[in-house]
Amino acid sequence: MGVSCLKTLVAAFLVVAPRCAAVDLETCKADIQQRLDNNTLSRNDTIFHFNGTTYMSGPREIWLTLEGCQNNCPRPNFDLYSDMWPRLLTWLVPALLLIGSVHLPRIGHANRVFAILHFMGDPIDSMWALLTKAEVWNRFYALALRCTPPGPDRLPMAKALAAMLSAFEELTCDMATVEDEFNAIMAENGAQLSKEDVDYILKETAEELVDSRSNEGLRTILVIVNYLWAVLGALVPEIGGTQSSQPGGRIGTAMFLSWLVTTVLLSNTISGFTSRRTCLRIMERYTRTMKGRRRDLHIFPRSPRLLAQARGGTKMEDFIDAQPWNGSIYSYRPRKRLPSSGSKGDFSPAFLLALSATPILAAAVSAFVIIWYTPTIGLGCRTLWVIALTTGLFISPILTWTISRTLGKNHSKLAWYATIAKDAMFGLAGVLVIVLSSIGIFNTCWCWSGVYSRGRSGAFIDLDPQGEREYNAHHLYPAMVGACLLLQILTYAVMHRVMKPGGLVFRMREEEKMDQYRVVHGLTKGLSSPDTEMGGMGAGRGGEGRNGPGRESEDVPLLLPPPAMGSPHGSPLLRPRAGSHTSQRSSGAVGDAVAEWRRAHTPSPALSARLLGSPPEERRRPDW
């Protein structure tokens, strides 16, 4: 439906423009003026537009009728603009740099190209998916805060727990099953770790997850400054120099692509892991440590999103292969309806969708107004392609939703490739139309005349619109450019506010990451110890904190798994050596704690009450 509509609109351009080629209005004006001066052309000739009282053939007001323009104005340079390269460079190079600065996951060259096509062909769905990812972090953080007992370490513990839950969701792209996956690992606890060590492993793993995410903020700012400088140079001759032609059309084109600013800022704010395997490696190490195994082929049996129906039963889909359509590409997320966190701060999918559509709408309206008021004022071919491409960008997310509803449930891979094929048609068709318009195609006498709004009898071409263009360059264009870019920045500010709770978990400054590392690993001196900062790991154990010599855990290594040994089919439990200090602890307080935990344990406790330090019956199960 959407593709056929777009093809129809493009075909309409070719039908209504008998000669899809640029017209040289400056040369045409000089020729007409010369003929008027030597009296070979009458000032009352029918090639001039009649405004009801006189023919527009004055020295500064030469208006031609549509037929007069087509019969008297030449076509230059093989029917293209003679200054097409400066026209392209005004917006093409900054736009390419913006597209290249969109944050892409490390999932292979082909899938990175597919992700770019999705950004270009369906920016609304891309931004909606990015905001949904941020909302997942927000809801996990709200849930972690609600489930973490009050105390001085509540916020650090809640951040660590939210990071862990978000990491599970990163691997499964299924928020509803994260709690069960997490509880299953905590319930097994094959290593029989104490609560203090469980807390420490949780915080250390969360710190590594946060530290493993990339941050390209500086590069993003530089690229956006380059884009803004190019637009400013087109408006201000003192900055960009004298333009080869009046910049109304090229500024309108640059504004139509201004939604790239918001997209680039949003994608780099959320960012991603430095490698496609980083999160998986960290979580595999965590699960092996908690289960006390040498090796563990950890799968997610509670996540139906990774299950594929096959003849004779169900098979598990490979995580690495399924990354592009199963959560690794943040800009593609077929399932955007999330379980409630139980707090009042949840943002609905409808709100996130409206917020995602705002940059596209602001860019389209600004481009339409600028091109509409570029002489000749009215609805021409360039305003028509703005309408056509905007319509396509709003139809594209509807088609994405339709594909995900029909194919996404049982054929996620097929839905991914079908979506990319659709986005390639929309995105590449849009870029082609913009490039053709910039080099002279669709800028004929027909397109310049405003025939779509004025009608054929009222259509005309102004050969000398210099005064009107100068007025627009000093008043209309700066106002519209400023309003458009301000709307883009304000929209991003609202998006940033939406992402703020989850940003406390994953978007830390480098100084904050280093401070967290020092606290978790006990490298702080002269400051409060991690026993108070990060959860009281040394409290009640006869020690002096992690910096002091009396902490018992300093002499007892954590049960981290050694290199994999033995049969690849086995998952042997780690057992402490006889006579070791760990063995003595296991039969003491830790053994009693484990026994008490098992007596109080239920099949699905709310986020592992053992981890959070209170029996499960005291916690209300969250609304999932």
C-alpha positions as CSV (number, residue, x, y, z in Angstrom):
1,M,0.0,0.0,0.0
2,G,2.6,2.6,1.1
3,V,5.1,1.5,-1.6
4,S,2.4,1.7,-4.3
5,C,1.4,5.2,-3.2
6,L,4.9,6.4,-3.2
7,K,5.5,5.0,-6.7
8,T,2.2,6.6,-7.9
9,L,3.4,10.0,-6.6
10,V,6.8,9.7,-8.2
11,A,5.2,8.7,-11.5
12,A,2.8,11.7,-11.2
13,F,5.9,14.0,-11.2
14,L,7.0,12.5,-14.5
15,V,3.5,12.8,-16.1
16,V,2.8,16.4,-15.0
17,A,6.3,17.6,-16.0
18,P,6.5,17.0,-19.8
19,R,10.2,17.9,-19.6
20,C,11.7,16.9,-16.3
21,A,14.6,19.2,-16.6
22,A,15.9,22.5,-15.1
23,V,15.1,25.8,-16.8
24,D,17.7,28.6,-16.9
25,L,15.6,31.5,-15.6
26,E,18.5,33.9,-15.6
27,T,19.4,33.4,-19.2
28,C,15.7,33.4,-20.1
29,K,15.3,36.8,-18.4
30,A,18.3,38.3,-20.2
31,D,17.0,37.1,-23.6
32,I,13.4,38.4,-23.0
33,Q,14.8,41.7,-21.8
34,Q,16.9,42.1,-24.9
35,R,14.0,41.4,-27.1
36,L,11.9,43.9,-25.3
37,D,14.6,46.6,-25.6
38,N,15.1,46.1,-29.3
39,N,11.3,46.0,-29.8
40,T,11.3,42.5,-31.3
41,L,8.9,41.5,-28.6
42,S,5.8,43.5,-27.6
43,R,5.2,44.2,-23.9
44,N,1.6,43.1,-24.4
45,D,2.5,39.8,-25.9
46,T,0.5,36.8,-24.7
47,I,3.7,35.1,-23.3
48,F,3.5,37.6,-20.4
49,H,1.1,36.9,-17.5
50,F,-1.9,39.2,-17.4
51,N,-2.8,40.1,-13.8
52,G,-6.2,41.5,-14.6
53,T,-5.1,45.1,-15.4
54,T,-1.8,44.8,-17.3
55,Y,0.7,42.4,-18.7
56,M,3.6,41.8,-16.4
57,S,6.5,42.8,-18.7
58,G,8.1,45.7,-16.7
59,P,11.8,46.0,-16.3
60,R,11.7,44.5,-12.8
61,E,8.6,42.4,-13.1
62,I,8.8,40.0,-16.0
63,W,6.2,37.2,-15.4
64,L,5.8,34.6,-18.1
65,T,2.8,32.3,-18.6
66,L,3.4,28.6,-18.4
67,E,3.3,28.3,-22.2
68,G,5.5,31.4,-22.6
69,C,8.2,29.9,-20.3
70,Q,8.1,26.5,-22.0
71,N,8.5,28.0,-25.5
72,N,11.1,30.7,-24.7
73,C,13.3,29.6,-21.9
74,P,16.4,27.4,-22.6
75,R,17.5,24.3,-20.8
76,P,21.2,24.4,-19.7
77,N,23.9,21.9,-19.1
78,F,22.3,18.8,-20.4
79,D,19.0,19.8,-18.7
80,L,20.7,20.0,-15.2
81,Y,21.6,23.0,-13.0
82,S,24.9,24.5,-13.9
83,D,25.6,24.9,-10.1
84,M,24.3,21.5,-9.1
85,W,27.5,20.5,-7.2
86,P,27.4,23.5,-4.8
87,R,23.7,22.8,-4.3
88,L,24.4,19.2,-3.4
89,L,27.3,20.1,-1.1
90,T,25.1,22.5,0.9
91,W,23.2,19.6,2.5
92,L,24.5,16.3,1.1
93,V,27.9,16.2,2.9
94,P,26.5,17.3,6.3
95,A,23.6,14.8,5.9
96,L,26.0,12.0,5.1
97,L,28.1,12.8,8.2
98,L,25.0,12.8,10.3
99,I,23.9,9.4,9.0
100,G,27.4,8.1,9.6
101,S,27.2,9.2,13.2
102,V,24.1,7.3,14.0
103,H,25.1,4.7,16.7
104,L,25.1,1.2,15.2
105,P,25.6,-2.1,17.1
106,R,28.6,-4.2,16.2
107,I,26.7,-6.9,14.4
108,G,28.5,-7.3,11.0
109,H,28.7,-5.0,8.0
110,A,25.6,-6.2,6.3
111,N,23.3,-5.8,9.4
112,R,24.9,-2.4,10.1
113,V,23.8,-1.3,6.5
114,F,20.4,-2.7,7.2
115,A,20.2,-0.7,10.4
116,I,21.0,2.5,8.5
117,L,18.3,1.6,5.9
118,H,15.8,1.2,8.7
119,F,16.8,4.7,10.1
120,M,16.4,6.3,6.7
121,G,13.3,4.4,5.6
122,D,11.4,4.4,8.9
123,P,12.8,7.1,11.3
124,I,9.6,7.2,13.4
125,D,9.8,3.5,14.2
126,S,13.5,3.7,14.8
127,M,13.2,6.5,17.4
128,W,10.1,4.8,18.9
129,A,12.2,1.6,19.4
130,L,15.1,3.6,20.9
131,L,12.7,5.3,23.4
132,T,11.1,2.0,24.2
133,K,14.6,0.6,25.1
134,A,15.1,3.6,27.4
135,E,11.7,2.9,28.9
136,V,12.7,-0.7,29.6
137,W,15.6,0.7,31.7
138,N,13.3,3.2,33.4
139,R,10.9,0.4,34.5
140,F,13.6,-1.9,35.7
141,Y,15.0,0.9,37.8
142,A,11.6,1.7,39.2
143,L,11.1,-2.0,40.0
144,A,14.5,-2.3,41.6
145,L,13.9,0.8,43.7
146,R,10.6,-0.7,44.9
147,C,12.1,-4.0,45.7
148,T,15.3,-2.8,47.4
149,P,15.0,-2.3,51.2
150,P,15.6,1.2,52.6
151,G,19.0,2.0,53.8
152,P,22.1,4.0,52.9
153,D,23.0,1.6,50.1
154,R,19.5,1.5,48.6
155,L,20.3,3.6,45.4
156,P,23.6,1.8,44.5
157,M,22.0,-1.6,45.1
158,A,18.9,-0.6,43.0
159,K,21.2,0.7,40.1
160,A,23.1,-2.6,40.2
161,L,20.0,-4.7,40.2
162,A,18.4,-2.6,37.4
163,A,21.6,-3.0,35.3
164,M,21.4,-6.8,35.7
165,L,17.8,-7.0,34.8
166,S,18.4,-4.8,31.8
167,A,21.2,-7.1,30.7
168,F,18.9,-10.1,30.8
169,E,16.5,-8.2,28.7
170,E,19.3,-7.3,26.3
171,L,19.9,-11.0,25.7
172,T,16.2,-12.0,25.4
173,C,14.4,-8.9,24.2
174,D,11.6,-10.2,26.4
175,M,11.0,-8.0,29.5
176,A,8.2,-10.2,30.8
177,T,10.5,-13.2,31.4
178,V,13.4,-11.4,33.0
179,E,12.3,-11.9,36.6
180,D,11.9,-15.6,36.1
181,E,15.3,-16.0,34.4
182,F,16.9,-14.0,37.2
183,N,15.2,-15.9,40.0
184,A,16.1,-19.3,38.4
185,I,19.8,-18.4,38.6
186,M,19.5,-17.1,42.2
187,A,17.5,-20.1,43.4
188,E,20.1,-22.6,42.2
189,N,23.1,-20.9,43.8
190,G,25.2,-24.0,43.3
191,A,28.3,-22.1,44.6
192,Q,26.5,-21.7,48.0
193,L,27.7,-18.1,48.3
194,S,27.0,-15.9,51.2
195,K,24.8,-12.9,50.9
196,E,27.8,-10.5,51.1
197,D,29.5,-12.3,48.2
198,V,26.3,-12.4,46.2
199,D,25.9,-8.6,46.7
200,Y,29.5,-8.1,45.7
201,I,29.3,-10.2,42.6
202,L,26.1,-8.4,41.6
203,K,27.6,-5.0,41.9
204,E,30.8,-5.9,40.2
205,T,28.9,-7.4,37.3
206,A,26.7,-4.4,37.0
207,E,29.8,-2.1,37.1
208,E,31.3,-4.1,34.3
209,L,28.1,-3.9,32.2
210,V,27.9,-0.1,32.6
211,D,31.6,0.3,31.9
212,S,31.4,-1.8,28.7
213,R,29.0,0.6,26.9
214,S,30.4,3.1,24.3
215,N,30.1,6.8,24.5
216,E,30.5,8.9,21.3
217,G,29.1,12.1,22.6
218,L,32.0,14.4,21.5
219,R,32.0,13.0,17.9
220,T,28.2,13.5,17.8
221,I,28.4,17.1,18.9
222,L,31.1,17.9,16.3
223,V,29.0,16.4,13.5
224,I,25.9,18.3,14.5
225,V,28.0,21.6,14.7
226,N,29.2,20.9,11.2
227,Y,25.6,20.5,10.0
228,L,24.5,23.7,11.7
229,W,27.5,25.6,10.3
230,A,26.6,24.5,6.7
231,V,23.0,25.7,7.1
232,L,24.2,29.0,8.7
233,G,26.7,29.4,5.8
234,A,23.9,29.1,3.3
235,L,22.0,31.9,5.1
236,V,24.8,34.3,5.9
237,P,27.1,35.3,3.0
238,E,29.7,36.6,5.5
239,I,30.1,32.9,6.7
240,G,29.4,30.8,3.7
241,G,30.4,33.2,1.0
242,T,28.3,34.3,-2.0
243,Q,26.0,31.5,-3.1
244,S,25.9,30.4,-6.7
245,S,22.1,30.9,-6.6
246,Q,19.5,31.9,-4.1
247,P,19.4,29.3,-1.3
248,G,15.6,28.8,-0.8
249,G,15.3,25.3,-2.2
250,R,18.6,24.0,-0.7
251,I,17.7,25.4,2.7
252,G,14.3,23.7,2.5
253,T,16.0,20.4,1.7
254,A,18.4,20.8,4.6
255,M,15.5,21.4,6.9
256,F,13.6,18.4,5.6
257,L,16.6,16.3,6.8
258,S,16.9,18.1,10.2
259,W,15.2,15.2,11.9
260,L,18.6,13.5,11.6
261,V,19.9,15.8,14.3
262,T,17.4,14.4,16.8
263,T,18.0,10.8,15.7
264,V,21.7,11.1,16.0
265,L,21.5,12.6,19.5
266,L,19.0,10.0,20.6
267,S,20.9,7.0,19.3
268,N,24.2,8.1,20.7
269,T,22.6,9.0,24.1
270,I,21.4,5.4,24.4
271,S,24.6,4.0,22.7
272,G,25.3,0.3,23.1
273,F,27.9,-2.3,24.0
274,T,31.4,-2.2,22.5
275,S,31.0,-5.7,21.1
276,R,28.1,-8.0,20.1
277,R,29.4,-10.5,22.6
278,T,30.3,-8.3,25.5
279,C,27.0,-8.4,27.4
280,L,26.7,-12.2,26.7
281,R,30.2,-12.9,28.1
282,I,29.6,-10.8,31.2
283,M,26.3,-12.5,31.9
284,E,27.7,-16.0,31.2
285,R,30.5,-15.4,33.7
286,Y,27.9,-14.2,36.2
287,T,25.7,-17.2,35.8
288,R,28.6,-19.6,36.1
289,T,29.8,-17.9,39.2
290,M,26.3,-18.0,40.8
291,K,25.7,-21.6,39.8
292,G,29.2,-22.7,40.8
293,R,29.9,-24.4,37.4
294,R,33.1,-24.8,35.4
295,R,31.1,-24.3,32.2
296,D,27.5,-23.6,31.6
297,L,25.6,-23.6,28.3
298,H,23.2,-21.0,29.6
299,I,20.0,-20.8,27.6
300,F,16.8,-18.9,28.3
301,P,14.0,-21.5,28.5
302,R,11.5,-19.0,29.9
303,S,11.8,-16.7,26.9
304,P,9.5,-17.7,24.1
305,R,11.1,-15.1,21.9
306,L,14.2,-17.3,21.5
307,L,12.1,-20.4,20.8
308,A,11.4,-21.4,17.2
309,Q,8.8,-24.0,16.3
310,A,10.1,-26.9,14.3
311,R,8.8,-30.2,13.1
312,G,8.6,-32.6,16.0
313,G,8.9,-30.0,18.7
314,T,10.6,-26.8,19.7
315,K,14.2,-25.7,19.1
316,M,16.3,-22.9,20.7
317,E,17.3,-20.2,18.3
318,D,21.0,-19.3,18.3
319,F,21.5,-16.0,20.2
320,I,24.3,-14.7,18.1
321,D,22.5,-15.3,14.8
322,A,19.2,-13.9,16.2
323,Q,20.7,-10.6,17.5
324,P,19.6,-8.3,14.6
325,W,15.9,-9.2,15.0
326,N,16.0,-10.0,18.7
327,G,17.1,-6.8,20.5
328,S,20.7,-6.1,19.6
329,I,19.6,-3.4,17.2
330,Y,18.0,-0.9,19.5
331,S,16.3,0.9,16.6
332,Y,14.3,-2.2,15.6
333,R,11.9,-3.5,18.2
334,P,8.7,-5.2,16.9
335,R,7.2,-5.6,20.4
336,K,6.9,-2.2,22.1
337,R,4.2,-3.0,24.7
338,L,6.0,-3.5,28.0
339,P,4.9,-4.9,31.4
340,S,4.1,-2.3,34.0
341,S,6.7,-1.5,36.6
342,G,4.0,-0.8,39.1
343,S,4.9,2.9,39.4
344,K,3.2,6.0,38.2
345,G,6.1,7.1,36.0
346,D,5.6,4.6,33.2
347,F,5.4,6.2,29.8
348,S,2.8,4.7,27.4
349,P,3.7,3.4,23.9
350,A,1.3,6.0,22.4
351,F,3.2,8.9,24.1
352,L,6.6,7.5,22.9
353,L,5.2,7.2,19.4
354,A,3.9,10.8,19.4
355,L,7.3,12.0,20.6
356,S,9.0,10.0,17.9
357,A,6.9,11.5,15.2
358,T,7.5,15.1,16.3
359,P,10.9,15.6,14.7
360,I,9.6,14.3,11.3
361,L,6.6,16.6,11.5
362,A,8.7,19.6,12.5
363,A,11.1,19.0,9.7
364,A,8.4,18.5,7.1
365,V,6.4,21.6,8.1
366,S,9.6,23.8,8.0
367,A,10.7,22.5,4.6
368,F,7.2,22.9,3.2
369,V,6.9,26.6,4.4
370,I,10.3,27.5,3.1
371,I,9.8,25.9,-0.3
372,W,6.2,27.2,-0.6
373,Y,7.4,30.9,-0.2
374,T,10.4,30.5,-2.5
375,P,9.2,32.3,-5.7
376,T,7.0,31.5,-7.4
377,I,4.9,31.3,-4.3
378,G,2.6,28.3,-4.3
379,L,2.4,24.5,-4.6
380,G,5.0,23.3,-7.0
381,C,6.9,20.1,-7.6
382,R,9.3,20.6,-4.8
383,T,6.5,21.2,-2.2
384,L,4.8,18.1,-3.7
385,W,7.8,15.9,-3.0
386,V,7.9,17.2,0.5
387,I,4.3,16.1,1.0
388,A,5.0,12.7,-0.8
389,L,8.1,11.8,1.2
390,T,6.5,13.0,4.5
391,T,3.4,10.8,3.8
392,G,5.8,7.9,3.1
393,L,7.6,8.4,6.4
394,F,4.3,8.2,8.2
395,I,3.1,5.2,6.3
396,S,6.3,3.3,6.9
397,P,5.8,2.6,10.6
398,I,2.3,1.4,9.9
399,L,3.8,-1.2,7.5
400,T,6.4,-2.1,10.0
401,W,3.7,-2.8,12.6
402,T,1.7,-4.8,10.1
403,I,4.8,-6.9,9.2
404,S,5.6,-7.6,12.9
405,R,1.9,-8.5,13.6
406,T,1.7,-11.0,10.7
407,L,5.2,-12.4,10.7
408,G,6.9,-11.4,13.9
409,K,5.4,-14.0,16.2
410,N,6.7,-17.2,14.6
411,H,9.0,-15.8,11.9
412,S,11.1,-13.1,13.5
413,K,13.9,-13.5,11.0
414,L,11.6,-13.2,8.0
415,A,9.9,-10.1,9.6
416,W,13.3,-8.5,9.9
417,Y,14.3,-8.9,6.3
418,A,10.8,-7.9,5.1
419,T,11.0,-4.7,7.1
420,I,14.5,-3.9,5.7
421,A,13.3,-4.5,2.2
422,K,10.4,-2.1,2.8
423,D,12.7,0.5,4.4
424,A,15.2,0.2,1.5
425,M,12.4,1.1,-1.0
426,F,11.2,4.1,1.1
427,G,14.6,5.4,2.1
428,L,16.4,5.0,-1.2
429,A,13.4,6.4,-3.1
430,G,13.4,9.5,-0.8
431,V,17.1,10.1,-1.2
432,L,16.8,9.7,-5.0
433,V,13.9,12.2,-5.3
434,I,15.8,14.8,-3.1
435,V,19.0,14.4,-5.2
436,L,17.2,14.7,-8.5
437,S,15.4,17.8,-7.3
438,S,18.7,19.4,-6.2
439,I,20.4,18.9,-9.5
440,G,17.6,20.2,-11.7
441,I,15.0,17.5,-12.2
442,F,11.5,18.6,-11.3
443,N,12.5,22.3,-11.5
444,T,10.9,23.0,-14.9
445,C,8.7,25.8,-16.0
446,W,5.7,23.6,-14.9
447,C,7.2,23.1,-11.4
448,W,8.2,26.8,-11.0
449,S,4.8,28.1,-12.0
450,G,2.8,27.0,-8.9
451,V,0.3,25.4,-11.2
452,Y,-1.0,23.0,-8.5
453,S,-2.3,25.8,-6.3
454,R,-2.9,28.6,-8.9
455,G,-4.4,26.5,-11.7
456,R,-3.2,26.5,-15.3
457,S,-4.7,29.8,-16.2
458,G,-3.3,31.6,-13.1
459,A,0.1,29.9,-13.1
460,F,3.2,32.1,-13.9
461,I,6.9,32.2,-13.6
462,D,8.7,35.2,-12.1
463,L,11.9,35.7,-14.0
464,D,13.2,38.4,-11.6
465,P,12.3,37.4,-8.0
466,Q,15.5,38.9,-6.6
467,G,13.8,41.3,-4.2
468,E,11.5,38.7,-2.8
469,R,14.3,36.2,-2.4
470,E,16.4,38.8,-0.5
471,Y,13.5,39.5,1.8
472,N,13.1,35.8,2.5
473,A,16.8,35.4,3.1
474,H,16.7,38.1,5.8
475,H,13.4,37.3,7.4
476,L,11.5,34.1,6.5
477,Y,14.4,31.7,6.1
478,P,16.2,32.5,9.4
479,A,12.9,32.4,11.3
480,M,11.9,29.0,9.9
481,V,15.4,27.5,10.3
482,G,15.6,28.8,13.8
483,A,12.1,27.5,14.7
484,C,12.8,24.1,13.1
485,L,16.1,23.5,14.8
486,L,14.7,24.8,18.1
487,L,11.9,22.3,17.9
488,Q,14.4,19.5,17.2
489,I,16.4,20.4,20.2
490,L,13.4,20.8,22.4
491,T,12.1,17.4,21.3
492,Y,15.4,15.8,22.2
493,A,15.3,17.6,25.6
494,V,11.9,15.9,26.2
495,M,13.3,12.6,25.1
496,H,16.3,13.1,27.4
497,R,13.9,13.7,30.3
498,V,12.0,10.5,29.4
499,M,15.3,8.6,29.5
500,K,16.6,10.2,32.7
501,P,15.8,7.4,35.2
502,G,17.3,4.7,33.1
503,G,20.2,7.0,32.3
504,L,21.2,6.9,36.0
505,V,21.9,3.2,35.5
506,F,23.7,3.1,32.2
507,R,24.7,6.7,31.2
508,M,27.3,7.7,33.7
509,R,30.1,10.1,33.1
510,E,33.6,8.7,33.0
511,E,34.4,10.2,36.4
512,E,31.3,8.5,37.9
513,K,32.3,5.2,36.4
514,M,35.8,5.5,37.9
515,D,34.4,6.4,41.3
516,Q,32.0,3.4,41.2
517,Y,34.9,1.1,40.2
518,R,37.0,2.3,43.2
519,V,34.1,1.8,45.6
520,V,33.1,-1.6,44.3
521,H,36.7,-2.9,44.3
522,G,37.7,-1.2,47.6
523,L,40.3,1.2,46.1
524,T,39.0,4.3,48.0
525,K,41.2,5.7,50.7
526,G,40.1,8.3,53.2
527,L,36.5,8.0,51.9
528,S,33.6,6.0,53.1
529,S,34.1,2.4,52.5
530,P,32.1,0.2,50.1
531,D,30.5,-1.4,53.2
532,T,28.4,1.7,53.6
533,E,28.6,3.1,50.0
534,M,27.7,-0.2,48.1
535,G,25.7,-2.3,50.4
536,G,27.5,-3.1,53.7
537,M,29.4,-6.1,52.5
538,G,31.7,-6.0,55.5
539,A,29.1,-5.3,58.1
540,G,28.7,-7.8,60.9
541,R,31.6,-9.9,59.8
542,G,34.2,-8.7,62.3
543,G,36.1,-6.8,59.7
544,E,37.1,-3.2,59.1
545,G,35.7,-2.8,55.6
546,R,37.3,-3.7,52.4
547,N,40.3,-1.5,53.0
548,G,41.0,-3.0,56.4
549,P,42.9,-6.2,57.2
550,G,40.1,-7.8,59.1
551,R,37.7,-8.5,56.4
552,E,37.2,-12.3,56.3
553,S,36.4,-12.3,52.5
554,E,39.8,-10.9,51.7
555,D,41.3,-14.2,52.6
556,V,38.6,-16.3,51.0
557,P,38.6,-16.3,47.2
558,L,35.2,-16.0,45.5
559,L,34.1,-19.2,43.8
560,L,34.9,-17.9,40.3
561,P,35.0,-20.6,37.6
562,P,38.4,-21.8,36.4
563,P,39.0,-22.4,32.7
564,A,36.7,-25.0,31.2
565,M,37.9,-28.6,31.7
566,G,36.6,-32.1,31.1
567,S,33.8,-33.2,28.9
568,P,32.1,-30.5,26.8
569,H,28.8,-32.1,27.6
570,G,29.1,-31.9,31.3
571,S,28.5,-28.9,33.7
572,P,30.3,-30.1,36.9
573,L,29.6,-28.1,40.0
574,L,32.5,-26.3,41.7
575,R,33.2,-27.8,45.1
576,P,35.6,-26.3,47.6
577,R,38.7,-28.4,48.4
578,A,38.7,-30.4,51.6
579,G,40.3,-28.6,54.4
580,S,40.1,-25.2,52.8
581,H,39.0,-22.1,54.5
582,T,36.0,-22.0,52.2
583,S,34.9,-25.4,53.3
584,Q,35.0,-24.4,56.9
585,R,32.8,-21.4,56.1
586,S,30.4,-23.5,54.1
587,S,29.6,-25.7,57.1
588,G,29.1,-22.6,59.4
589,A,27.0,-19.5,59.1
590,V,26.8,-19.7,55.3
591,G,25.5,-23.3,55.4
592,D,22.9,-22.2,57.9
593,A,22.0,-19.3,55.7
594,V,21.6,-21.5,52.7
595,A,19.4,-23.9,54.6
596,E,17.3,-21.1,55.9
597,W,17.0,-19.8,52.3
598,R,15.9,-23.1,50.9
599,R,13.3,-23.5,53.6
600,A,11.8,-20.1,52.8
601,H,12.3,-20.3,49.1
602,T,9.3,-20.5,46.7
603,P,9.4,-21.4,43.0
604,S,9.3,-17.8,41.9
605,P,10.3,-15.3,44.7
606,A,10.1,-11.6,43.8
607,L,13.5,-10.8,42.5
608,S,15.3,-13.2,44.7
609,A,14.6,-12.2,48.3
610,R,17.9,-13.7,49.3
611,L,19.7,-11.2,47.3
612,L,17.7,-8.3,48.7
613,G,18.0,-9.5,52.3
614,S,14.4,-10.2,53.3
615,P,12.1,-13.3,53.1
616,P,10.0,-13.6,50.0
617,E,6.7,-13.5,51.8
618,E,7.3,-9.9,52.9
619,R,7.5,-8.7,49.3
620,R,4.6,-8.1,47.0
621,R,5.1,-9.7,43.7
622,P,5.4,-6.9,41.1
623,D,2.8,-6.5,38.4
624,W,4.3,-8.3,35.4
